[in-house]
């Protein structure tokens, strides 16, 4: 199941489970839309892949008898932060941002 991380790993802004501004890579690294667009230029500083909007986990279990939704599978509470320095991120992003994600 997808881990719903509570914050942007770069600027540390809150990204609650219902946030339409959360972006994730294939490894679930989580950033806000502003950081993805203005700093990362759609390049994950960890894997080099692109980002997609993080899905919204429904609050309610809409299927009777199914243990779904935030009540049964709450969002994570552990805040994550990128281990990379701003200079390292810039060099990494500049090296591959010209390549479409599917070609990286």
Number of C-alpha atoms within 10 A of each C-alpha: 4 12 16 25 24 22 23 26 19 21 13 15 12 17 19 17 22 15 16 14 16 27 24 23 21 12 13 15 21 29 33 24 20 15 16 23 13 9 15 23 18 23 27 24 23 14 12 18 21 21 25 15 16 23 15 15 17 14 15 12 14 11 9 7 7 9 13 17 17 15 12 12 16 14 18 14 12 10 12 16 15 17 12 13 10 13 9 12 19 15 11 18 19 13 12 17 18 12 11 12 15 7 8 13
